[in-house]
Amino acid sequence: MMAERTGVGLNTYARLERGDATVALGAYAMALFSLGFGPVLGDLADVRQDDLGLQLEEARLPRRVRARQSPEAR
């Protein structure tokens, strides 16, 4: 029944239950959605909650540098 809800074959679902690393991440995601853990998975993948990733991305942003004005331009 869970294999049908998840949309995978019985062999794949059995491997999923064993924690086989060769099972596609999508199969794990579908199993979590089938069990009602969709919002938890969504929160886990939410980039707005990745503080380190946001800090690293901010560090990569270009800094605005103003050119020095020559004394004649003032």
C-alpha positions as CSV (number, residue, x, y, z in Angstrom):
1,M,0.0,0.0,0.0
2,M,2.8,2.5,0.8
3,A,4.6,1.6,-2.3
4,E,1.5,2.5,-4.3
5,R,1.1,5.8,-2.4
6,T,4.8,6.6,-2.9
7,G,4.6,5.7,-6.6
8,V,7.5,3.3,-6.6
9,G,7.8,-0.5,-7.1
10,L,7.8,-2.9,-4.2
11,N,11.5,-3.6,-4.6
12,T,12.4,0.1,-4.6
13,Y,10.1,0.6,-1.5
14,A,11.8,-2.3,0.3
15,R,15.2,-0.7,-0.4
16,L,13.9,2.6,0.8
17,E,12.8,1.1,4.1
18,R,16.3,-0.4,4.5
19,G,17.8,3.0,3.9
20,D,19.6,2.0,0.7
21,A,21.7,5.0,-0.5
22,T,21.0,4.1,-4.2
23,V,17.3,5.0,-3.9
24,A,16.5,8.3,-5.5
25,L,16.0,11.2,-3.2
26,G,12.6,11.8,-4.9
27,A,11.4,8.4,-3.6
28,Y,12.3,9.4,-0.1
29,A,10.5,12.7,-0.5
30,M,7.4,11.0,-1.9
31,A,7.4,8.6,1.1
32,L,7.7,11.6,3.5
33,F,4.8,13.4,1.7
34,S,2.7,10.2,1.9
35,L,3.3,9.9,5.6
36,G,2.3,13.6,6.1
37,F,5.8,15.0,6.6
38,G,5.6,17.3,3.6
39,P,5.7,20.6,5.5
40,V,8.7,19.3,7.5
41,L,10.6,18.4,4.3
42,G,9.7,21.8,2.9
43,D,11.1,23.6,5.9
44,L,14.3,21.6,5.7
45,A,14.8,22.6,2.1
46,D,13.8,26.3,2.6
47,V,16.8,28.4,1.7
48,R,15.5,31.3,3.9
49,Q,16.4,29.2,6.9
50,D,19.9,28.4,5.8
51,D,21.8,31.0,7.8
52,L,25.3,29.9,6.8
53,G,24.3,29.7,3.1
54,L,22.8,33.2,3.3
55,Q,26.0,34.6,4.9
56,L,28.2,32.9,2.2
57,E,25.9,34.3,-0.5
58,E,26.1,37.8,1.0
59,A,29.9,37.6,1.1
60,R,30.0,36.8,-2.6
61,L,28.0,39.9,-3.5
62,P,30.1,42.6,-5.2
63,R,31.0,45.6,-3.1
64,R,30.0,49.0,-4.5
65,V,33.1,50.9,-5.1
66,R,33.0,54.6,-6.0
67,A,35.7,56.1,-8.1
68,R,37.7,58.9,-6.6
69,Q,36.8,62.2,-7.9
70,S,39.6,64.3,-9.3
71,P,40.1,67.7,-7.7
72,E,38.9,69.4,-11.0
73,A,35.5,67.6,-10.9
74,R,34.6,69.1,-7.5
